[in-house]
Amino acid sequence: MQLTLVQLDNYGPWTVKPSPKPEPYIQSLQGRLFSDIEEEFSARGGLVFSTRFDNMLAVSNGISLEEHENIQEKIHEKYPVTFSMGVGVAEEPYEAQRVASDALRKAGGSRSPDRKGALVGKTLESADGNLVQIAHIDVNHSTSLTNNNPIYDTHHLIQRVHLALMSSLVPFGALVFYMGGDNFMAPSNGLNENNLSAVFEKIKRGLGAGLKAGVGIGVNAVESARLASQGLHDIRNGSSEKQIIFRYSDGKMKAEN
């Protein structure tokens, strides 16, 4: 899998120089910037996930360094801040982001005044045979939780589920990102059905929250996410009694109780 770390350059100091910038301005800027970066990567088959707003991770299989550079140039024209990117490749997502992080760190720290618009790392030599696996996970009966509990209590539970998924899936080399509502997405090359089912059972016992997932395996992140969402939709609408469905780009489907 190929992952790209997108990191704003010297962002912390920028927010307070020459004086602290208004928080609404900072939040609006971060939202627009993420939207534009997501749009550029997704147009090339990639998918961007926000981590800390000033740091994003993109599943970027099939996107060359030249295309990364084009993304930088296009977005830098529109914003008062710049960002650098490190690209990493590994069998599993967690290791790929570690490689990307190490590559970018060698180009300068996140607050280095000398780093501006760096692009470092290596891409996959060929996209052929390098498939992307993404799980789309959601919480069972979340609408009932939302309608019958104070909203912050439901939000707290969702965040606890997020943390539990992160802690439980990282040992398998997977990453997990909160997507809003009761939804999570997990780049998860190498994670099998039994592993995922065991994680869901553990979280059910610990938090009382049941989970279900569609898992897509395709040639790029956009395709894999689409397949994952299709699988999850089949579970939600009752087309399948299964709680985990794997879908492949060749049209095959695999499911487990």
Backbone as a ProteinNet text record, in pm:
[ID]
protein_1_A
[PRIMARY]
MQLTLVQLDNYGPWTVKPSPKPEPYIQSLQGRLFSDIEEEFSARGGLVFSTRFDNMLAVSNGISLEEHENIQEKIHEKYPVTFSMGVGVAEEPYEAQRVASDALRKAGGSRSPDRKGALVGKTLESADGNLVQIAHIDVNHSTSLTNNNPIYDTHHLIQRVHLALMSSLVPFGALVFYMGGDNFMAPSNGLNENNLSAVFEKIKRGLGAGLKAGVGIGVNAVESARLASQGLHDIRNGSSEKQIIFRYSDGKMKAEN
[TERTIARY]
83.9	0	87.5	39.7	110.8	32	98.8	36.2	115.9	44.2	107	71.5	173.1	153	153.5	44.1	31.9	41.6	142.7	168.2	188.8	109.1	123.9	259.9	319.7	453.7	449.5	523.7	541.8	408	307.2	169.7	142.2	191	167	213.5	340	386.8	307.1	264.1	187.4	56.3	-6.2	-136.4	-128.2	-8.5	3.8	92.1	136.6	222.2	153.2	160.8	226.7	148.7	21.5	-60.9	-155	-211.7	-299.1	-414.8	-431	-539.4	-670.6	-783.1	-912.7	-940.2	-992.4	-1018.3	-1116.2	-1223.3	-1311.4	-1237.5	-1143.3	-1065.8	-980.5	-915.9	-829.7	-911.6	-1026.5	-1109.3	-1163.8	-1206.1	-1258.3	-1149.3	-1029.6	-916.8	-885.7	-881.2	-850.3	-955.7	-1082.7	-1189.4	-1180.5	-1155.2	-1144.5	-1022.2	-912.9	-789.3	-806.1	-866	-889.7	-978.8	-1083.4	-1175.5	-1103.9	-1018.4	-946.9	-845.4	-775.1	-678.1	-750.4	-862.1	-941.6	-987.7	-1033.3	-1081.9	-971.2	-851.6	-741.2	-695.5	-684.6	-642.2	-749.5	-875.6	-982	-997.9	-967.8	-973.5	-871.4	-772.2	-666.8	-678.8	-791.8	-814.9	-772.2	-726.4	-681.9	-791.5	-765.2	-860.3	-782.8	-823.2	-751.8	-830.2	-759.4	-819	-754.1	-836	-783.8	-739.8	-627.6	-585.5	-594.2	-510.2	-510	-536.5	-599.8	-629.5	-504.4	-394.9	-270.4	-189.2	-238.6	-177.6	-286.3	-263.7	-358.5	-283.5	-354	-297	-382.4	-317.5	-388.1	-344.9	-441.7	-412.1	-395.1	-274	-238.6	-188.1	-228.7	-190.2	-222.9	-126.4	-148.1	-119.9	-83.8	-55.6	95.7	150.5	294.9	344.7	476.9	535	505	504.4	471.7	329.4	237.4	100	90.6	167.2	174.1	218.8	320.5	372.2	266.1	190.8	83.8	-22.8	-53	-149.6	-98.6	27.3	86	76.9	120	123.3	-15.8	-113.2	-249.2	-307.4	-284.5	-344	-265.7	-134.7	-54.5	-91.1	-142.3	-183.1	-300.7	-375.1	-501.4	-493.6	-382.6	-380	-257.3	-270.6	-157.6	-58.4	-87.1	2.5	42.3	154.8	199.7	199.2	213.8	223.7	329.4	390.8	488.2	427.4	484.4	431.9	544.6	522	610.4	532.6	590.7	522.9	593	514.4	570.6	498.5	570.7	515.3	549.5	450.6	472.7	356.6	370.3	263.3	138.5	157.5	44.7	39.8	-79.7	-96.1	-14.7	-12.9	59.9	206.9	266.7	407.8	428.4	334.9	347.3	345.9	259.9	258	382.1	439	564.5	676.9	682.1	784	765.5	640.6	612.5	651.8	622.7	657.2	808	879.9	1025.7	1085.7	1032.3	1084.4	1065.1	947.1	920	1000.7	1020	1097.6	1240.6	1295.6	1431.9	1441	1327.3	1325.2	1309.2	1288.3	1269.3	1148.1	1154.9	1044.4	923	809.3	684.2	689.6	777.7	788.9	919.2	983.3	1107.2	1076.7	1134.7	1110.6	1174.4	1263	1332.9	1260.5	1161	1087.5	961.7	950	833.5	802.2	689.5	646.6	736.8	795.3	881.9	798.2	859.6	797.3	904.5	890	993.5	929.6	1013.2	967.1	962.4	910.8	903.5	761.7	721.6	590.8	605.7	493.3	494.3	549.4	631.5	687	578.7	477.6	366.1	241.7	129.2	2.4	-52.2	0.1	-47.9	-26.5	-134.9	-125.6	-117.8	-107.7	-99.8	-238	-320.5	-458.5	-469.1	-578.1	-607.9	-727.2	-714	-825.9	-869.5	-998.1	-1054.6	-1182.8	-1196.1	-1318.5	-1400.5	-1530.5	-1625.1	-1707.9	-1688.5	-1745.6	-1848.2	-1960	-2048.9	-2105.4	-2169.9	-2223.6	-2369	-2404.6	-2542.7	-2636.1	-2753.1	-2860.2	-2819.6	-2735	-2689.8	-2802	-2898.4	-3010.6	-3089.9	-3112.1	-3181.9	-3102.2	-2971.2	-2886.5	-2898.2	-2897.3	-2904.9	-3038.3	-3146.2	-3280.5	-3320.2	-3249.4	-3291.4	-3190.7	-3082.8	-2980.6	-2935.2	-2883.3	-2823.2	-2715.4	-2708.7	-2621.7	-2475	-2434.3	-2293.2	-2260.3	-2358.7	-2335.4	-2312.8	-2393.5	-2375.5	-2241.4	-2207	-2077	-1963.2	-1975.6	-1872.4	-1857.8	-1970.8	-1964.8	-1897.8	-1934.4	-1875.5	-1724.4	-1678.9	-1535.2	-1464.7	-1533.8	-1476.4	-1464.1	-1563.9	-1556.3	-1439.1	-1423.4	-1311.9	-1178.3	-1160.6	-1035.3	-1015.5	-1123.5	-1112.9	-1074.9	-1132.8	-1096.4	-950	-905.3	-765.8	-672	-700.1	-612.4	-611.9	-727.5	-740.2	-689.3	-694.1	-657.7	-513.1	-451.8	-311.6	-220.9	-242.8	-158	-166.1	-272.6	-285.6	-233.6	-174.5	-119	-219.5	-341.3	-446.7	-453.7	-510.6	-536.6	-687.2	-734.8	-878.2	-900.2	-998.5	-1029.9	-1179.9	-1215	-1355.2	-1403.5	-1519.2	-1569.9	-1694.7	-1736.1	-1858	-1972.9	-2076.7	-2189.5	-2143.3	-2176.5	-2129.4	-2038.1	-1969.3	-1891.1	-1740.8	-1672.5	-1526.7	-1477.3	-1359.6	-1296	-1156.8	-1121	-993.8	-917.9	-812.9	-719.3	-660.7	-674.7	-652.2	-594.3	-505.4	-440.2	-382.9	-413.6	-362.3	-456.7	-561.5	-658.6	-761.5	-778.5	-874.8	-1006.3	-1101.4	-1235.6	-1237.2	-1161.9	-1158.9	-1102	-996.9	-938.6	-1042.2	-1110.4	-1207.2	-1324.7	-1372.6	-1482.4	-1443.9	-1322.5	-1275.9	-1267.2	-1222.8	-1216.2	-1356.5	-1452	-1589.9	-1647.4	-1621.2	-1671.3	-1609.9	-1482.2	-1413.9	-1474.8	-1502.1	-1560.1	-1703.4	-1777.6	-1914.1	-1913.4	-1821.2	-1812.7	-1772.4	-1680	-1627.2	-1714.3	-1778.3	-1853.7	-2002.8	-2043.8	-2184.4	-2229.4	-2136	-2167.4	-2140.1	-2244.5	-2226.7	-2178.7	-2101.4	-2044.4	-2068.7	-2069.9	-2078.1	-1986.8	-1952.2	-1856.1	-1869.5	-1854.4	-1827	-1679.2	-1614.9	-1471.6	-1451.4	-1390.8	-1367.8	-1222.3	-1198.2	-1062.4	-1060.5	-986.8	-985.4	-850.7	-846.8	-720.1	-672.9	-764.9	-725.5	-820.5	-794.8	-871.5	-1017.2	-1042.3	-1179.6	-1262.1	-1205.2	-1275.2	-1299.7	-1200.5	-1214.2	-1318.2	-1318.6	-1417.6	-1558.3	-1573.2	-1704.5	-1753.5	-1666.4	-1703.5	-1738.5	-1660.8	-1687.4	-1823.7	-1854.8	-1983.4	-2099	-2079.1	-2182.2	-2210.1	-2103.2	-2120	-2192.9	-2155.8	-2221.2	-2368	-2396.7	-2535	-2620.1	-2565	-2638.8	-2673.1	-2583.1	-2610.7	-2718.9	-2707.8	-2802.8	-2945.3	-2960.5	-3095.8	-3152.9	-3081	-3131.7	-3108.7	-3033.8	-3005	-2915.1	-2844.1	-2758.3	-2775.7	-2773.7	-2781.5	-2643	-2541.6	-2404	-2368.8	-2266.7	-2218.8	-2087.5	-2025.4	-1902.7	-1912.6	-1899.4	-1902.9	-1778.8	-1707.1	-1593.9	-1642.2	-1609.2	-1640.9	-1511.4	-1501.6	-1381.8	-1414.1	-1314.6	-1336.4	-1377.3	-1353.9	-1394.8	-1539.4	-1608.9	-1749.7	-1778.2	-1675.8	-1696	-1734	-1804.3	-1841.2	-1808.9	-1758.8	-1730.1	-1786.5	-1852.9	-1917.6	-1892.2	-1905.9	-1886.1	-1991	-2035.2	-2130.2	-2069.3
-119.3	0	124.5	226.9	355	458.8	520.9	624.4	753.5	864.3	996.2	1074.4	1119.6	1210.5	1352.8	1423.6	1564.5	1646.3	1731.4	1804.7	1952.8	2036.8	2180.4	2225.7	2319.9	2367.3	2478.1	2456.3	2560.2	2622.5	2536.7	2584.7	2647.8	2583.1	2637.8	2781.8	2810.4	2949.4	3043.5	2994.8	3081.1	3126.5	3039.9	3074.8	3186.3	3215.7	3317.3	3435.4	3440	3549.9	3629.7	3762.2	3844.1	3849.4	3803.2	3792.4	3674.2	3619.9	3503	3530.2	3441.4	3455.8	3408	3466.1	3426.3	3277.9	3212.4	3068.8	3034.9	3113.2	3080.8	3083	3174.7	3181.5	3056.2	3013.6	2895.2	2771	2755	2637	2634.9	2751.3	2759	2728.3	2780.7	2754.4	2605.6	2542.2	2399	2317.2	2356.3	2284.1	2295.9	2417.4	2438.1	2367.5	2373.2	2310.5	2159.2	2099.3	1955.1	1919.8	1998.5	1972.6	1976.5	2075.7	2088.1	1975.9	1939.6	1830.2	1698.8	1676.7	1555.9	1550.6	1663.1	1667.8	1634.2	1687.2	1662.6	1516.7	1460.3	1320.7	1226.6	1253.1	1162.7	1163.4	1277.8	1283.9	1190.5	1149.6	1060	920.3	892.7	761.2	747.7	857.2	852.3	892.4	873.7	908.8	964.1	1083.4	1153.1	1141.8	1117.1	1110.4	1215.9	1287.4	1388.6	1322.7	1368	1320	1433.5	1536.3	1649	1780.1	1776.2	1892.8	1950	1964.3	2009.2	1891.7	1771.8	1649.8	1562	1513.6	1425.9	1306.7	1196	1076.8	1038.7	1016.6	980.6	843.2	758.1	634.3	673.3	658.4	721	622.5	496.8	399.4	452	441.1	483.8	630	706.2	849.1	869.3	921.5	938.2	1059.4	1069.1	1187.3	1313	1300.5	1415.5	1464.1	1371.8	1411	1472.5	1420.1	1483.1	1628.7	1650.9	1786.3	1875.6	1822.3	1900.1	1940	1849	1879.7	1994.4	1985.6	2093.4	2227.2	2232	2358	2418.5	2336	2385.4	2443.1	2375.8	2420.1	2534.1	2534.1	2641.9	2777.8	2779.5	2906.4	2970.7	2891.9	2938.9	2971.2	2935.4	2944.1	3019.3	3077.1	3148.6	3055.9	2925.9	2827.5	2725.1	2658.1	2551.4	2418.9	2311.8	2180.4	2097.2	2009.5	1914.7	1775.1	1686.6	1550.3	1448	1344.3	1228.7	1107.5	1029.7	913.5	786.5	691.1	565.5	445.5	336.9	213.8	97.5	13.4	-106.9	-202.4	-323.2	-421.9	-380.5	-322.4	-286.4	-135.5	-79.9	65.3	128.1	65.6	128	145.6	43.8	52.8	155.2	164.2	261.8	404.1	432.4	568	595.5	492.3	511.9	548.2	479.1	508.6	650.5	689.3	824.3	929.7	902.4	996.3	1012.6	901.6	907.2	985.9	964.2	1034.6	1184.8	1225.5	1368.7	1431	1356.3	1407.4	1440.5	1361.3	1386.4	1513.7	1557.1	1680.6	1804.3	1783.7	1895.6	1873	1921.3	1904.8	1986.8	1956	2023.4	2173.4	2216.9	2359.9	2420.1	2350.1	2403.2	2519.1	2636	2749	2729.1	2630.2	2606	2505.9	2438.1	2341.2	2405.4	2402.8	2463.5	2388.1	2319.6	2248.6	2133.9	2065.1	1951.1	1833.7	1753.1	1630.2	1522.6	1422.6	1320.7	1182.2	1080.4	942.8	874.1	753	671.7	619.6	609.3	553.9	408.2	340	204	203.8	106.8	98.9	72.1	-2	-32.5	-54.6	-5	-26.1	-166	-234.7	-368	-465	-527.7	-626.8	-568	-436.2	-371.6	-317.9	-406.2	-371	-296.8	-224.2	-148.7	-213.7	-236.4	-288.4	-181.7	-148.3	-49.4	-104.9	-95.4	-135	-11.4	-18.6	86	26.9	80.9	26.1	123.6	69.8	159	88.9	168.9	121.9	80.5	-35.9	-82.1	4.4	32.5	101.9	241.5	308.1	441.3	544.2	525.6	619.4	616.7	497.8	485.2	550.7	531	595.2	746.7	799.3	944.3	999.4	926.8	976.4	960.5	877	846.2	886	951.7	992.2	1134.4	1204	1335.5	1321.8	1415.5	1400.6	1386.7	1454.1	1444.2	1305.3	1239.9	1103.8	1008.6	1026.6	944.1	973	1101.5	1140.2	1075.1	1074.6	1014.7	866	795.9	653.4	629.2	709.5	692.4	711.4	810	833.6	721.2	662.7	547	427.8	411	305	330.8	457.7	493.9	456.1	494.8	464.1	313.2	240.6	95	30.7	79.7	27.5	56.2	178	213	120.5	105	24.1	-122.3	-171.1	-312.8	-348.6	-253.1	-284.3	-251.2	-159.3	-127.2	-250.3	-340.7	-460.8	-545.9	-529.2	-599.6	-516	-400.2	-315.1	-223.3	-214.4	-131.7	4.6	100.7	234.3	256.5	341.6	369.5	519.4	569.6	712.4	732.7	832.7	868.2	951.4	913.2	976.4	1059.8	1074.3	1147.4	1052	1102	1015.9	900.1	778.8	659.2	576.7	645.3	577.9	589.8	481.2	476.6	410	448.1	378.6	334.1	214.5	155.2	100.4	170.6	107.2	-14.6	-131.9	-253.2	-369.7	-341.8	-451.3	-553.4	-679.4	-785.5	-827.3	-749.8	-783.7	-881.1	-996.4	-1093.4	-1089.1	-1166.6	-1163.2	-1208	-1311.5	-1360.8	-1256.2	-1186.8	-1080.2	-973	-927.3	-818.9	-861.4	-982.6	-1033.6	-1040.2	-1083.8	-1092	-953.7	-854.7	-717.3	-666.3	-691.7	-647.5	-710.8	-838.7	-907.8	-849.5	-817	-757.7	-622.8	-540.2	-407.7	-420.7	-516.7	-541.1	-575.4	-660.7	-698.3	-580.2	-500	-391.3	-267.8	-232.5	-107.1	-126.9	-248.7	-273.1	-223.3	-191	-137.8	-244.1	-283.6	-377.3	-306.1	-375.4	-315.6	-405.3	-344.7	-416.9	-347.7	-418.6	-360.4	-419.2	-331.8	-373.3	-351.2	-444.5	-434.3	-444	-340.9	-338.2	-360.4	-435.3	-458.9	-424.5	-317.8	-269.5	-214.5	-155.4	-109.5	22	98.4	223.1	251.3	359.1	387.2	420.1	497.6	534.7	410.9	321.5	198.6	111.4	98.5	14.4	70.2	201.1	263.2	244.9	254.6	234.5	91.6	-4.5	-143.8	-169.6	-110.5	-126.4	-69.5	47.9	111.1	30.3	-32.1	-118.4	-237.2	-297.6	-410	-369.8	-255.8	-208.4	-176.2	-119.9	-88.3	-214.7	-323.3	-449.2	-500.5	-480.2	-521.3	-432.6	-302.9	-208.7	-229.8	-256.2	-267.2	-408.1	-498.5	-633.4	-728	-685.5	-774.6	-890.6	-871.5	-977.3	-984.5	-1105.5	-1122.8	-1121.9	-1111	-1111.2	-975.7	-974.6	-851.1	-803	-886.7	-848.7	-901.5	-812.9	-852.3	-798.8	-885.7	-846.4	-839.2	-728.7	-714.9	-687	-746.2	-734.8	-664.3	-603.6	-526.8	-614.5	-746.2	-835.5	-881.4	-824	-854.8	-965.9	-1033.2	-1140.9	-1084	-1163.9	-1123.8	-1237.7	-1201.5	-1301.1	-1249.5	-1332.5	-1286.9	-1384	-1328.3	-1409.8	-1369.4	-1462.9	-1429.1	-1329.6
0	0	0	-67.3	-72.1	7.1	102.7	185	176	175.6	171.3	296.7	368.8	480.9	428.3	451.2	413.2	541.5	551.4	675.7	646.7	713.3	694.1	744.5	673.2	706.3	810.7	921	1023.1	1061.9	1077.4	1091.8	1228	1335.2	1468.7	1482.7	1450	1457.1	1366.9	1249.9	1158.4	1221	1302	1359.5	1463.2	1512.2	1618.2	1578.4	1452.4	1407.9	1298.7	1305.6	1409.2	1539.6	1535.5	1655.5	1634.2	1743.1	1727	1631.1	1534.7	1437.4	1498.4	1458.6	1515.3	1491.9	1593	1581.7	1469.3	1448.8	1335.3	1201.3	1185.6	1061.4	1044.8	1153.9	1148.4	1115	1183.2	1158.8	1016.1	966.9	829.8	728	751.9	662.4	656.9	773.7	778.7	704.4	720.5	652.9	501.7	452.7	308.2	251.1	325.6	278.7	268.1	369.8	364.1	245.7	225.2	114.4	-20.2	-38.7	-166.3	-185.9	-78.6	-88.9	-117.6	-50	-75.6	-220.7	-271.6	-409.6	-509.4	-485.4	-578.1	-574.8	-455.2	-446	-500.4	-467.3	-511.3	-662.4	-726.6	-873	-936.5	-857.6	-906	-844.3	-780.6	-722.6	-578.6	-515.3	-377	-279.8	-152.5	-47.5	71.1	116.7	223.7	353.9	462.3	595	683.8	758.4	849.7	979.6	1033.8	1165.4	1266.9	1250.3	1343.7	1271.4	1158.1	1074.6	1008.3	1084.5	1021.9	967.5	989.1	935.4	875.6	755.5	688	630.7	617.8	555.5	435.6	322.5	200	152.1	122.8	51.4	-94.3	-146.4	-274.5	-379.4	-369.2	-472.4	-611.2	-702.3	-839.8	-866.7	-762.7	-779.2	-777.3	-885.6	-900.4	-822.8	-808.1	-744.4	-825.6	-956.2	-1040.7	-1014.2	-996.3	-965.3	-826.4	-731.5	-599.2	-612.5	-692.6	-712.7	-776.1	-869.5	-931.8	-830	-738.7	-633.1	-546.9	-506.2	-426	-497.4	-620.4	-694.4	-707.5	-734.9	-755	-627	-515.1	-389.3	-326.6	-341.9	-284.3	-342.2	-463.2	-524.3	-451.5	-375.6	-317.7	-169.4	-102.5	43.3	94.7	215.2	275	344.6	345.7	406.9	300.8	325.2	235.9	311.3	237.5	300.9	230	307.6	254.1	255.6	174.5	166.7	169.3	246.4	247.2	200.1	111.6	54	100.8	148.6	196	138.6	121.7	65.7	158.2	185.7	265.9	242.9	292.5	276.8	353.9	472.9	558.6	580.1	602.3	614.4	727.4	845.1	955.7	921.4	862.8	826.8	716	622.2	513.4	566.8	665.3	720.7	803.4	863.5	937.5	841.8	728.2	627.5	574.2	548.4	499.3	602.4	729.5	836.7	849.7	842.6	852.5	736.2	616.8	499.3	513.2	559.5	571.5	685	791.4	904.5	862.5	772.8	725.4	641.7	588.5	509.1	596.3	726.6	817.9	905.2	1029.2	1122	1082.7	1146.9	1112.8	1139.1	1229.1	1259.9	1208.3	1119.1	1062.5	968	991.7	901.3	764.4	753.5	627.1	536.9	592.1	510.5	453.3	323.6	258.7	129.8	128.3	8.4	-31.4	66.3	34.3	-16.3	-100.6	-150.1	-152.6	-66.6	-51.1	-43.3	-59.9	-50.1	-184.7	-183.6	-304.3	-322.9	-449.4	-482.2	-525	-535.9	-588.2	-729.8	-761.2	-896	-999	-957.6	-1047.1	-964.1	-1012.6	-942.4	-966.5	-1065.6	-1100.2	-984.1	-941.5	-835	-695.6	-683.4	-552.3	-515.4	-463.3	-432.4	-299.9	-285.4	-163.7	-94.2	35.4	114.6	213.8	211.2	303	363	494.4	563.3	596.6	572.4	613.4	726.8	845.5	968.8	1024.4	1077.2	1151.3	1274.2	1360	1487.2	1468.6	1519	1509.7	1594.3	1542.4	1614.7	1660.9	1586.6	1628.6	1622.1	1531.4	1524.4	1653.6	1707.3	1835.2	1947.4	1945.8	2046.6	2038.6	1915.9	1896.3	1942.4	1914.1	1944.1	2089.8	2164.5	2301.4	2408.3	2368.3	2464.2	2435.7	2537.5	2511	2404	2312.4	2196.1	2234.8	2342.7	2379.8	2432.9	2497.7	2545.5	2428.2	2322.4	2203.3	2137.3	2130.5	2074.1	2152.5	2284.4	2369.1	2338.8	2325.1	2294.3	2159.5	2059.6	1926.3	1931.7	2009	2019.3	2095.3	2192.7	2262.3	2167.1	2081.5	1980.5	1886.3	1846.4	1758.2	1821.8	1946.4	2015.6	2028.7	2057.9	2070.8	1938	1828.7	1696.9	1665.6	1693.7	1668.6	1745.7	1875.1	1959.6	1917.9	1872.7	1840.1	1701.1	1607.2	1469.1	1434.1	1507.5	1479.6	1490.7	1587.3	1591.1	1464.5	1386.8	1259.3	1142.6	1173.6	1069.2	1003.7	1058.8	999.9	1067.6	996.4	1048.8	1051.2	1142.4	1152.4	1161.7	1086.1	1085.1	1103.8	1183.3	1205.4	1088.3	1032.3	911.2	935	1061	1091.2	1117.3	1185.8	1220.6	1305.9	1263.7	1334.3	1244.6	1153.9	1049.7	1070.5	1037.9	1042.1	914.1	870	758.6	800.6	755.8	796.7	677	631.6	538.1	608.8	548.6	628.2	548.9	454.8	381.9	479.4	457	542.4	652.9	678.5	783.1	726.1	790.4	739.2	816.8	770.9	828.9	974.5	1005.6	1142.9	1237.9	1194.7	1277.2	1306.3	1201.7	1216.5	1303.6	1285.1	1366.3	1513.3	1542.1	1680.7	1744.1	1667	1717.2	1748.4	1660.1	1683.3	1809.6	1829.5	1948.2	2075.4	2070.1	2185.4	2220.9	2120.4	2145.1	2195.2	2143.1	2190.1	2338.1	2380	2521.2	2607.9	2559.1	2640.4	2646.1	2534	2526.7	2503.5	2472.7	2444.9	2309.5	2222.7	2090	1984.9	1912.9	1803.5	1678.6	1597	1476.5	1356	1240.3	1113.7	1014.3	906.7	812.5	673.6	575.8	439.7	415.1	349.6	321.9	171.2	113.9	-29.7	-64.2	-169.5	-218.4	-366.4	-400.5	-537.6	-578	-696.2	-753.1	-692.5	-634.1	-568.3	-453.4	-380.6	-259.9	-289.5	-394.2	-427.7	-460.7	-540.1	-576.9	-454.8	-368.9	-250.1	-154.4	-135	-47.1	-102.6	-233.6	-296.3	-272.7	-292.3	-270.6	-124.3	-33.4	109.4	146.1	93.5	122.8	65.2	-50.2	-107.5	-15.8	34.2	125	251.4	308.4	429.6	402.9	286.2	250	244.5	192.5	186.1	325.5	420.3	558	618.1	598.3	656.8	607.4	478.3	422.8	429.7	493.4	513	398.1	297.2	184.7	226.5	336.2	389.1	539.9	593.4	738	801.7	721.2	769.8	830.1	914	975.4	914.9	835.5	764.9	622	525.7	385.1	315.1	247.2	163.2	18.7	-47.5	-189.8	-266.5	-383.7	-466	-597.1	-655.6	-778.2	-895.6	-885.5	-993.8	-978.8	-879.4	-861.3	-762.6	-713.9	-618.3	-482.4	-404.1	-269.4	-175	-57.7	43.7	174.3	249.8	372.2	485.7	605.3	725.1	826.4	910.8	1016.1	1112.5
[MASK]
+++++++++++++++++++++++++++++++++++++++++++++++++++++++++++++++++++++++++++++++++++++++++++++++++++++++++++++++++++++++++++++++++++++++++++++++++++++++++++++++++++++++++++++++++++++++++++++++++++++++++++++++++++++++++++++++++++++++++++++++++++++++++++++++++

